[in-house]
Amino acid sequence: MDLSNRVAIVTGSGRGIGRAIALKLAEVGATVVVNDIGEAAQGVAEEIRAMSRQSLAILADVSSSSDVARLMETTKATYGKVDILVNNAGITRDQILVRMSDEDWDRVLNVNLRSVFLCSRAVLRQMIKQRWGRIISIASIVGVAGNPGQANYASAKAGIIGLTRTIAREVASRGITANVIAPGFIDTEMTQRLEEKQRQELMGHIPLGYPGSPRDVAEAVAFLASEEARYITGQILNVDGGMAGAWL
Ligand SMILES: NC(=O)c1ccc[n+]([C@@H]2O[C@H](COP(=O)([O-])OP(=O)(O)OC[C@H]3O[C@@H](n4cnc5c(N)ncnc54)[C@H](O)[C@@H]3O)[C@@H](O)[C@H]2O)c1
């Protein structure tokens, strides 16, 4: 796998799965734009530069059209193009449906789904012109299975699947692929917030018997971003220790 001469944007890559993806893409040669709303993005970009790869941190809220426009313009002005877009930024605001506020619904849909629409639209024209591109979006197995307390999150993740399959079909003839990775239970700050009882219960649903690491997701992203994966598009790849197979 060799991503030298490729420019990648990874949204929400200041920590967790996004950070692991940014580091992995850099490891296999890519120039990486580290996007986040938090200052941690700067540290990840520094880590990548220490690996003798090019990297730039761009603080931007990917649910905002003006921020996304700035993210793309700055990337193109600095590196000339975008070859790989990884839509990773995501949040949870869990609550059972009858108690879910309009704000929690809107915020999760905006950060987790609208962002994928905005970022994908922003990169596609130039990818079409260069006749090469990779769009990889991080959904979740709950986008297919549903999950009590996560109506907003599961709906957004299901939306990513429909959006990705549509993009895949719209631009397949232009050398661009679009795929989804659906992680199961990955050990990050997002899941460290769960109560111990919830963690143990989830663990009982993982045939491999342990939570995934951000690196497990990053390896799959690097493959889908590579030339070797050119014939794979419109797919959902579960990275879940067998969880969806045991659950669904
Ligand atoms: N951890 C899991 O078990 C798991 C499972 C399935 C799917 N996922 C998905 O993987 C992705 C990464 O999750 P994680 O566990 O690393 O979460 P995390 O909370 O550790 O990291 C998410 C990052 O996204 C950033 N972010 C949040 N809102 C943003 C915005 N509007 N614009 C730009 N950046 C923003 C955060 O600042 C943070 O750095 C998310 O899409 C999540 O839904 C995670």
Ligand as a Chemical Component Dictionary entry (heavy atoms), coordinates in Angstrom:
data_LIG
# 
_chem_comp.id                   LIG 
_chem_comp.type                 NON-POLYMER 
_chem_comp.pdbx_formal_charge   0 
_chem_comp.three_letter_code    LIG 
# 
loop_
_chem_comp_atom.comp_id 
_chem_comp_atom.atom_id 
_chem_comp_atom.alt_atom_id 
_chem_comp_atom.type_symbol 
_chem_comp_atom.charge 
_chem_comp_atom.model_Cartn_x 
_chem_comp_atom.model_Cartn_y 
_chem_comp_atom.model_Cartn_z 
_chem_comp_atom.pdbx_ordinal 
LIG N1  N1  N 0  -15.923 4.558  19.411 1  
LIG C1  C1  C 0  -16.792 3.713  18.890 2  
LIG O1  O1  O 0  -17.051 2.634  19.471 3  
LIG C2  C2  C 0  -17.464 4.015  17.590 4  
LIG C3  C3  C 0  -18.333 3.037  17.066 5  
LIG C4  C4  C 0  -18.963 3.261  15.863 6  
LIG C5  C5  C 0  -18.737 4.445  15.191 7  
LIG N2  N2  N 1  -17.907 5.404  15.703 8  
LIG C6  C6  C 0  -17.733 6.628  14.939 9  
LIG O2  O2  O 0  -16.364 6.864  14.716 10 
LIG C7  C7  C 0  -16.131 8.269  14.600 11 
LIG C8  C8  C 0  -15.047 8.683  15.589 12 
LIG O3  O3  O 0  -15.448 8.315  16.891 13 
LIG P1  P1  P 0  -14.486 8.346  18.171 14 
LIG O4  O4  O 0  -14.907 7.211  19.026 15 
LIG O5  O5  O -1 -13.089 8.495  17.763 16 
LIG O6  O6  O 0  -15.045 9.695  18.870 17 
LIG P2  P2  P 0  -14.292 10.827 19.720 18 
LIG O7  O7  O 0  -15.393 11.535 20.441 19 
LIG O8  O8  O 0  -13.181 10.241 20.524 20 
LIG O9  O9  O 0  -13.653 11.756 18.578 21 
LIG C9  C9  C 0  -14.461 12.499 17.709 22 
LIG C10 C10 C 0  -13.682 13.700 17.225 23 
LIG O10 O10 O 0  -14.545 14.462 16.346 24 
LIG C11 C11 C 0  -14.390 15.831 16.674 25 
LIG N3  N3  N 0  -15.594 16.579 16.277 26 
LIG C12 C12 C 0  -16.786 16.599 16.925 27 
LIG N4  N4  N 0  -17.627 17.450 16.309 28 
LIG C13 C13 C 0  -16.946 17.973 15.256 29 
LIG C14 C14 C 0  -17.283 18.913 14.265 30 
LIG N5  N5  N 0  -18.495 19.493 14.228 31 
LIG N6  N6  N 0  -16.355 19.250 13.324 32 
LIG C15 C15 C 0  -15.116 18.679 13.367 33 
LIG N7  N7  N 0  -14.743 17.780 14.292 34 
LIG C16 C16 C 0  -15.648 17.431 15.236 35 
LIG C17 C17 C 0  -14.173 15.833 18.174 36 
LIG O11 O11 O 0  -13.604 17.078 18.611 37 
LIG C18 C18 C 0  -13.270 14.637 18.371 38 
LIG O12 O12 O 0  -11.903 14.964 18.241 39 
LIG C19 C19 C 0  -17.478 8.947  14.873 40 
LIG O13 O13 O 0  -18.132 9.218  13.655 41 
LIG C20 C20 C 0  -18.242 7.872  15.625 42 
LIG O14 O14 O 0  -19.634 8.031  15.506 43 
LIG C21 C21 C 0  -17.269 5.212  16.904 44 
# 
loop_
_chem_comp_bond.comp_id 
_chem_comp_bond.atom_id_1 
_chem_comp_bond.atom_id_2 
_chem_comp_bond.value_order 
_chem_comp_bond.pdbx_ordinal 
LIG N1  C1  SING 1  
LIG C1  O1  DOUB 2  
LIG C1  C2  SING 3  
LIG C2  C3  SING 4  
LIG C2  C21 DOUB 5  
LIG C3  C4  DOUB 6  
LIG C4  C5  SING 7  
LIG C5  N2  DOUB 8  
LIG N2  C6  SING 9  
LIG N2  C21 SING 10 
LIG C6  O2  SING 11 
LIG C6  C20 SING 12 
LIG O2  C7  SING 13 
LIG C7  C8  SING 14 
LIG C7  C19 SING 15 
LIG C8  O3  SING 16 
LIG O3  P1  SING 17 
LIG P1  O4  DOUB 18 
LIG P1  O5  SING 19 
LIG P1  O6  SING 20 
LIG O6  P2  SING 21 
LIG P2  O7  DOUB 22 
LIG P2  O8  SING 23 
LIG P2  O9  SING 24 
LIG O9  C9  SING 25 
LIG C9  C10 SING 26 
LIG C10 O10 SING 27 
LIG C10 C18 SING 28 
LIG O10 C11 SING 29 
LIG C11 N3  SING 30 
LIG C11 C17 SING 31 
LIG N3  C12 SING 32 
LIG N3  C16 SING 33 
LIG C12 N4  DOUB 34 
LIG N4  C13 SING 35 
LIG C13 C14 SING 36 
LIG C13 C16 DOUB 37 
LIG C14 N5  SING 38 
LIG C14 N6  DOUB 39 
LIG N6  C15 SING 40 
LIG C15 N7  DOUB 41 
LIG N7  C16 SING 42 
LIG C17 O11 SING 43 
LIG C17 C18 SING 44 
LIG C18 O12 SING 45 
LIG C19 O13 SING 46 
LIG C19 C20 SING 47 
LIG C20 O14 SING 48 
# 
